[in-house]
Amino acid sequence: MLSTRVALASGSYRRTGCTHGFADAVYGRSERMLERDTRRAQSAWSFVSDDAQDRFEHRLSAELTSGDWDARYGHLRTQPEFKGSMQILVAKP
């Protein structure tokens, strides 16, 4: 029988270095959420209609342009780490 060890590789995301599009990984880079490819990497968006996604893009874009997003969440841009809801597990034989 093959034995496998499973270890928790990370319980948090770092602001730099994350290249996948998981929502937790773009916590301080909301501009990435304007990219459809980023949202496609998040399964929950597959349940959101195109019209609703268009409204989301318009509203987020407006909040980023006006500075409203940064006024509320700008601290996330410099926060070096975010403990999110996802856990990364690595299995090794």
DANOR-V139138 format. One record per backbone hydrogen bond with DSSP energy under -1.0 kcal/mol. NH is the residue of the N-H (numbers start at 1). CO is the residue of the C=O. E is the energy in kcal/mol with one decimal. If there is no record, write none. Layout:
BEGIN
nh-><NH NH>
co-><CO CO>
e-><E E>
END
This chain:
BEGIN
nh-><5 7 9 10 13 15 26 27 29 32 33 34 35 39 40 41 42 45 46 47 48 53 54 55 56 57 58 59 60 61 62 63 64 65 66 67 69 71 72 73 74 76 77 82 84 88 90 92>
co-><92 90 88 88 82 80 23 24 26 29 30 31 32 35 36 37 39 42 43 44 45 49 50 51 52 53 54 55 56 57 58 59 60 61 62 63 63 67 68 69 70 73 74 13 82 10 7 5>
e-><-3.2 -2.5 -2.4 -1.1 -2.8 -1.6 -1.3 -1.1 -1.6 -2.1 -1.5 -1.6 -1.5 -1.7 -2.5 -1.0 -1.8 -1.8 -1.7 -1.6 -1.5 -2.3 -2.4 -2.1 -2.4 -2.8 -2.4 -2.7 -3.0 -2.5 -2.2 -2.4 -2.5 -2.6 -2.5 -1.0 -1.8 -2.3 -1.6 -3.5 -2.0 -2.4 -1.8 -2.5 -1.0 -2.1 -2.7 -2.9>
END
